[in-house]
Amino acid sequence: MARFRIILRALGVALLLYMLIVGGQSILDDPNFDTLWLSVIGAALLTFIVYQATKK
């Protein structure tokens, strides 16, 4: 069960990093509010997951 959680968390982090990278590249190419919100939400969720993972 612990291994499943680790794999699920790693997939979540990879997805959020992908959102952040794609959103960041889209902002540089064509700045608009949709891509801005995509990168902001991705960064916020990634920060929250890292905080939860390191909190003891």
N, C-alpha and C positions, 0 to 999 in steps of 0.2 A: 504493500500500500504506500509506503514511503517513497519507493522508487517511482510509482505512478505519479505522485505529487511532484516529484523533482522533474520528471519528463514533461508534465503538464505545465509547470511553471516555466521551464526552459522554452517550450513552444510559445507560451504567452509573451515572454520577453522578446523572442525572435520576431513575433508578429508586431509587437509595439515598436521595436527598432526599425522594422520594415516600414511601418506607417510613418515614423519620424523621418526616416531617410527620404522616402518618396515625397512626403509633404514638404520637407526642406528643399529638395530639388525643384519641386513644382513652384515653390515660392520664388526661387531664384529665376526660374524660366518665365513664369507668368504670375505675378503677384495678384492674388484675389482672396476674398474672405474664406472660401471653401478650403483652399489648401492651407491657409493660416490656421484655421480651426483644426484641421487634420493633424498638423504637426504639434499644435499646442495640446490637444487631447492626448496624443501619443506620448509626449514628453511628461505630462502630468501623471498618466497611468504608469509609465515606466518608473518615475520617481516614487510613486506610491508602492509599487511592487518591491523595489529595492529597499525602501524603508521597512516594509513589513518583513522582508527576508532577513534583514540585519538586526531587527529589533529582538531583544531577548527579555 
